[in-house]
Amino acid sequence: MEKITVGMTIKLVKEIGENIPVDSTATIVYIDDFDQIFIDWSNGGQGRFTEEQLLKNFEVAA
């Protein structure tokens, strides 16, 4: 994944155990000063991940 930026659409590629199916998409909406990345899932709901979690479990959606 290239540089992580607000507005980027990402796709879940690994099971994360939060009742979110693989291949779900989300948009990055905010990155705080502690590198917590906040997302809005395309099917509703929100999530928060560290940069490390994001890089391990997501890819840029086509």
N, C-alpha and C positions, 0 to 999 in steps of 0.2 A: 504494500500500500504506500502510495506517495504521502506527502505531507497531509496531516489531518487538519481539516479546516471546517469552520461553521458553514452549513449549507450543503455539505457533501452528503450524498445518499450512499448508504452502506448496506450490505447484505450479510446476514448471519450464515456462517458456513460450518459451524460446529455446535453441537448440543450444549446449552449452558444451564439447563436444569431449572428454568424459570417459566415453564409452560409456554415458551415461545418456539414455534416450529423453525427448523432449519430452512433457509431460503427466505425468511421474513426480511423485509427491508425497513430502514429507518433513516431519518435525517438528523444530522448533528446540529443541535440548536445552540449549544453553549459549551465553552471550555473555560473552567475557572482557573484561578491562580495556582491551584494545587494539582493541575493536570487531570482533574475529574472531567469526564466528557459526558454531557447530557444529551440524550437523544429522544426523539418522538418516533414511536413505532408507526408504520403506515396504517396499521389496523386499529390504532388507538392505544393509548397508554404511553408511559414514559419510562426511561431507564437511565442508569448512570453507570459508567464504566471507567476504569483507569485506562491510560494509554496502552499499557501492557495487555490488558484484557481485550481491548479493541483490536490490537494488532494480531492477537492469537485467534480470535473468534470471528472476525469480520473481514470482508473484502469490499472494494469499491463496486457498487452496483453498476451494471452496464446500462 
